Amino acid sequence: MNILYLLIGCSILLALGFLAAFFWAVNTGQNDDMETPAMRILFKEDVPEEKEGER
C-alpha cells in the first residue's frame, strides 16, 4: 500500500513538470508560427556546392 502512495506522488510531480513545460513553451512563443514550418519543405534552399579543391 505504501508503494501506491509513492507512485501517485511521482505521477503528480511528473504531471506538474509537463504542465510547467507547456506553460513555459506558451510564454516564450514556441507555438506562435504554426504555418511556416509546414511550408518550409516546399521551398528549395540554395546551398552552395563545395568544390573539390576548397577543403
N, CA, C and O atoms as CSV, one atom per row, in Angstrom:
chain,resi,resn,atom,element,x,y,z
A,1,MET,N,N,0.820,-1.194,0.000
A,1,MET,CA,C,0.000,0.000,0.000
A,1,MET,C,C,0.862,1.256,0.000
A,1,MET,O,O,0.462,2.277,-0.559
A,2,ASN,N,N,2.038,1.196,0.617
A,2,ASN,CA,C,2.914,2.361,0.652
A,2,ASN,C,C,3.448,2.700,-0.731
A,2,ASN,O,O,3.664,3.870,-1.049
A,3,ILE,N,N,3.663,1.660,-1.569
A,3,ILE,CA,C,4.175,1.921,-2.919
A,3,ILE,C,C,3.149,2.679,-3.752
A,3,ILE,O,O,3.516,3.447,-4.641
A,4,LEU,N,N,1.879,2.470,-3.474
A,4,LEU,CA,C,0.823,3.181,-4.188
A,4,LEU,C,C,0.898,4.685,-3.916
A,4,LEU,O,O,0.729,5.492,-4.830
A,5,TYR,N,N,1.145,5.053,-2.687
A,5,TYR,CA,C,1.299,6.478,-2.350
A,5,TYR,C,C,2.518,7.072,-3.056
A,5,TYR,O,O,2.480,8.213,-3.517
A,6,LEU,N,N,3.577,6.307,-3.136
A,6,LEU,CA,C,4.779,6.773,-3.824
A,6,LEU,C,C,4.514,6.968,-5.316
A,6,LEU,O,O,4.929,7.973,-5.894
A,7,LEU,N,N,3.827,6.015,-5.940
A,7,LEU,CA,C,3.533,6.120,-7.367
A,7,LEU,C,C,2.585,7.274,-7.673
A,7,LEU,O,O,2.747,7.955,-8.686
A,8,ILE,N,N,1.612,7.497,-6.823
A,8,ILE,CA,C,0.701,8.625,-7.022
A,8,ILE,C,C,1.464,9.944,-6.886
A,8,ILE,O,O,1.259,10.867,-7.675
A,9,GLY,N,N,2.328,10.028,-5.902
A,9,GLY,CA,C,3.135,11.245,-5.735
A,9,GLY,C,C,4.046,11.494,-6.924
A,9,GLY,O,O,4.173,12.628,-7.386
A,10,CYS,N,N,4.684,10.435,-7.424
A,10,CYS,CA,C,5.564,10.593,-8.596
A,10,CYS,C,C,4.782,11.007,-9.825
A,10,CYS,O,O,5.250,11.834,-10.607
A,11,SER,N,N,3.591,10.439,-10.008
A,11,SER,CA,C,2.801,10.791,-11.188
A,11,SER,C,C,2.309,12.238,-11.112
A,11,SER,O,O,2.231,12.919,-12.135
A,12,ILE,N,N,1.985,12.702,-9.931
A,12,ILE,CA,C,1.566,14.101,-9.786
A,12,ILE,C,C,2.747,15.035,-10.065
A,12,ILE,O,O,2.577,16.060,-10.725
A,13,LEU,N,N,3.924,14.697,-9.577
A,13,LEU,CA,C,5.107,15.521,-9.859
A,13,LEU,C,C,5.437,15.539,-11.346
A,13,LEU,O,O,5.808,16.579,-11.889
A,14,LEU,N,N,5.304,14.401,-11.998
A,14,LEU,CA,C,5.565,14.332,-13.436
A,14,LEU,C,C,4.547,15.160,-14.218
A,14,LEU,O,O,4.909,15.861,-15.163
A,15,ALA,N,N,3.284,15.081,-13.828
A,15,ALA,CA,C,2.243,15.865,-14.489
A,15,ALA,C,C,2.479,17.360,-14.287
A,15,ALA,O,O,2.287,18.143,-15.217
A,16,LEU,N,N,2.890,17.762,-13.100
A,16,LEU,CA,C,3.191,19.173,-12.852
A,16,LEU,C,C,4.405,19.637,-13.671
A,16,LEU,O,O,4.455,20.781,-14.124
A,17,GLY,N,N,5.372,18.745,-13.853
A,17,GLY,CA,C,6.526,19.080,-14.689
A,17,GLY,C,C,6.130,19.305,-16.139
A,17,GLY,O,O,6.594,20.253,-16.771
A,18,PHE,N,N,5.268,18.431,-16.671
A,18,PHE,CA,C,4.797,18.621,-18.037
A,18,PHE,C,C,3.949,19.882,-18.170
A,18,PHE,O,O,4.022,20.578,-19.183
A,19,LEU,N,N,3.156,20.174,-17.163
A,19,LEU,CA,C,2.340,21.388,-17.185
A,19,LEU,C,C,3.223,22.636,-17.155
A,19,LEU,O,O,2.949,23.610,-17.857
A,20,ALA,N,N,4.272,22.608,-16.349
A,20,ALA,CA,C,5.196,23.743,-16.299
A,20,ALA,C,C,5.923,23.903,-17.639
A,20,ALA,O,O,6.128,25.028,-18.094
A,21,ALA,N,N,6.314,22.800,-18.270
A,21,ALA,CA,C,6.977,22.881,-19.581
A,21,ALA,C,C,6.026,23.432,-20.635
A,21,ALA,O,O,6.448,24.193,-21.506
A,22,PHE,N,N,4.762,23.064,-20.570
A,22,PHE,CA,C,3.775,23.593,-21.511
A,22,PHE,C,C,3.612,25.095,-21.350
A,22,PHE,O,O,3.624,25.830,-22.337
A,23,PHE,N,N,3.457,25.561,-20.104
A,23,PHE,CA,C,3.299,26.995,-19.879
A,23,PHE,C,C,4.562,27.762,-20.260
A,23,PHE,O,O,4.469,28.887,-20.750
A,24,TRP,N,N,5.735,27.178,-20.046
A,24,TRP,CA,C,6.981,27.819,-20.465
A,24,TRP,C,C,7.012,27.960,-21.978
A,24,TRP,O,O,7.403,29.010,-22.489
A,25,ALA,N,N,6.603,26.913,-22.715
A,25,ALA,CA,C,6.607,26.965,-24.176
A,25,ALA,C,C,5.623,28.001,-24.698
A,25,ALA,O,O,5.911,28.692,-25.675
A,26,VAL,N,N,4.484,28.115,-24.065
A,26,VAL,CA,C,3.489,29.106,-24.492
A,26,VAL,C,C,3.995,30.515,-24.218
A,26,VAL,O,O,3.837,31.395,-25.065
A,27,ASN,N,N,4.592,30.749,-23.072
A,27,ASN,CA,C,5.049,32.092,-22.708
A,27,ASN,C,C,6.263,32.552,-23.504
A,27,ASN,O,O,6.450,33.755,-23.688
A,28,THR,N,N,7.095,31.623,-23.984
A,28,THR,CA,C,8.276,32.013,-24.747
A,28,THR,C,C,8.013,32.059,-26.245
A,28,THR,O,O,8.929,32.344,-27.017
A,29,GLY,N,N,6.779,31.785,-26.676
A,29,GLY,CA,C,6.434,31.920,-28.080
A,29,GLY,C,C,6.835,30.736,-28.943
A,29,GLY,O,O,7.069,30.908,-30.140
A,30,GLN,N,N,6.920,29.561,-28.385
A,30,GLN,CA,C,7.309,28.386,-29.156
A,30,GLN,C,C,6.254,28.013,-30.187
A,30,GLN,O,O,6.589,27.411,-31.207
A,31,ASN,N,N,5.005,28.347,-29.956
A,31,ASN,CA,C,3.920,27.929,-30.838
A,31,ASN,C,C,3.275,29.105,-31.567
A,31,ASN,O,O,2.109,29.017,-31.949
A,32,ASP,N,N,3.996,30.193,-31.767
A,32,ASP,CA,C,3.405,31.359,-32.403
A,32,ASP,C,C,3.163,31.163,-33.889
A,32,ASP,O,O,2.098,31.527,-34.388
A,33,ASP,N,N,4.113,30.602,-34.601
A,33,ASP,CA,C,4.001,30.452,-36.044
A,33,ASP,C,C,3.782,28.979,-36.378
A,33,ASP,O,O,4.718,28.181,-36.343
A,34,MET,N,N,2.543,28.626,-36.702
A,34,MET,CA,C,2.218,27.224,-36.969
A,34,MET,C,C,2.228,26.902,-38.467
A,34,MET,O,O,2.192,25.725,-38.829
A,35,GLU,N,N,2.275,27.914,-39.355
A,35,GLU,CA,C,2.173,27.655,-40.785
A,35,GLU,C,C,3.531,27.568,-41.475
A,35,GLU,O,O,3.709,26.736,-42.365
A,36,THR,N,N,4.475,28.391,-41.094
A,36,THR,CA,C,5.755,28.449,-41.802
A,36,THR,C,C,6.540,27.138,-41.758
A,36,THR,O,O,7.052,26.736,-42.802
A,37,PRO,N,N,6.671,26.448,-40.630
A,37,PRO,CA,C,7.438,25.202,-40.641
A,37,PRO,C,C,6.849,24.142,-41.569
A,37,PRO,O,O,7.595,23.349,-42.145
A,38,ALA,N,N,5.527,24.113,-41.724
A,38,ALA,CA,C,4.915,23.132,-42.609
A,38,ALA,C,C,5.167,23.471,-44.074
A,38,ALA,O,O,5.231,22.570,-44.911
A,39,MET,N,N,5.309,24.741,-44.395
A,39,MET,CA,C,5.522,25.141,-45.787
A,39,MET,C,C,6.995,25.242,-46.138
A,39,MET,O,O,7.332,25.369,-47.315
A,40,ARG,N,N,7.876,25.189,-45.162
A,40,ARG,CA,C,9.305,25.343,-45.404
A,40,ARG,C,C,9.858,24.233,-46.301
A,40,ARG,O,O,10.799,24.463,-47.060
A,41,ILE,N,N,9.283,23.043,-46.218
A,41,ILE,CA,C,9.790,21.936,-47.007
A,41,ILE,C,C,9.471,22.110,-48.496
A,41,ILE,O,O,10.096,21.469,-49.341
A,42,LEU,N,N,8.513,22.964,-48.817
A,42,LEU,CA,C,8.139,23.166,-50.216
A,42,LEU,C,C,9.110,24.066,-50.960
A,42,LEU,O,O,9.147,24.041,-52.190
A,43,PHE,N,N,9.882,24.844,-50.258
A,43,PHE,CA,C,10.794,25.776,-50.890
A,43,PHE,C,C,12.207,25.222,-50.884
A,43,PHE,O,O,12.680,24.695,-49.878
A,44,LYS,N,N,12.866,25.348,-52.013
A,44,LYS,CA,C,14.231,24.848,-52.133
A,44,LYS,C,C,15.196,25.884,-51.579
A,44,LYS,O,O,15.128,27.062,-51.928
A,45,GLU,N,N,16.091,25.433,-50.717
A,45,GLU,CA,C,17.120,26.322,-50.204
A,45,GLU,C,C,18.355,26.180,-51.087
A,45,GLU,O,O,18.772,25.069,-51.414
A,46,ASP,N,N,18.927,27.302,-51.465
A,46,ASP,CA,C,20.125,27.277,-52.289
A,46,ASP,C,C,21.340,27.095,-51.394
A,46,ASP,O,O,21.757,28.018,-50.694
A,47,VAL,N,N,21.895,25.906,-51.426
A,47,VAL,CA,C,23.085,25.598,-50.644
A,47,VAL,C,C,24.250,25.536,-51.621
A,47,VAL,O,O,24.227,24.736,-52.557
A,48,PRO,N,N,25.267,26.365,-51.419
A,48,PRO,CA,C,26.392,26.329,-52.358
A,48,PRO,C,C,27.111,24.981,-52.291
A,48,PRO,O,O,27.363,24.431,-51.219
A,49,GLU,N,N,27.426,24.476,-53.481
A,49,GLU,CA,C,28.123,23.192,-53.540
A,49,GLU,C,C,29.604,23.401,-53.275
A,49,GLU,O,O,30.179,24.410,-53.682
A,50,GLU,N,N,30.217,22.445,-52.592
A,50,GLU,CA,C,31.633,22.528,-52.310
A,50,GLU,C,C,32.426,22.069,-53.527
A,50,GLU,O,O,32.078,21.092,-54.190
A,51,LYS,N,N,33.485,22.790,-53.796
A,51,LYS,CA,C,34.376,22.372,-54.881
A,51,LYS,C,C,35.434,21.455,-54.320
A,51,LYS,O,O,35.727,21.493,-53.125
A,52,GLU,N,N,36.009,20.630,-55.174
A,52,GLU,CA,C,36.960,19.639,-54.706
A,52,GLU,C,C,38.228,20.249,-54.112
A,52,GLU,O,O,38.795,19.678,-53.180
A,53,GLY,N,N,38.680,21.372,-54.613
A,53,GLY,CA,C,39.935,21.963,-54.156
A,53,GLY,C,C,39.815,22.881,-52.955
A,53,GLY,O,O,40.831,23.389,-52.483
A,54,GLU,N,N,38.623,23.115,-52.445
A,54,GLU,CA,C,38.447,24.090,-51.363
A,54,GLU,C,C,38.614,23.503,-49.971
A,54,GLU,O,O,38.576,24.262,-49.002
A,55,ARG,N,N,38.788,22.256,-49.820
A,55,ARG,CA,C,38.938,21.660,-48.485
A,55,ARG,C,C,40.282,21.863,-48.001
A,55,ARG,O,O,40.612,21.436,-46.895
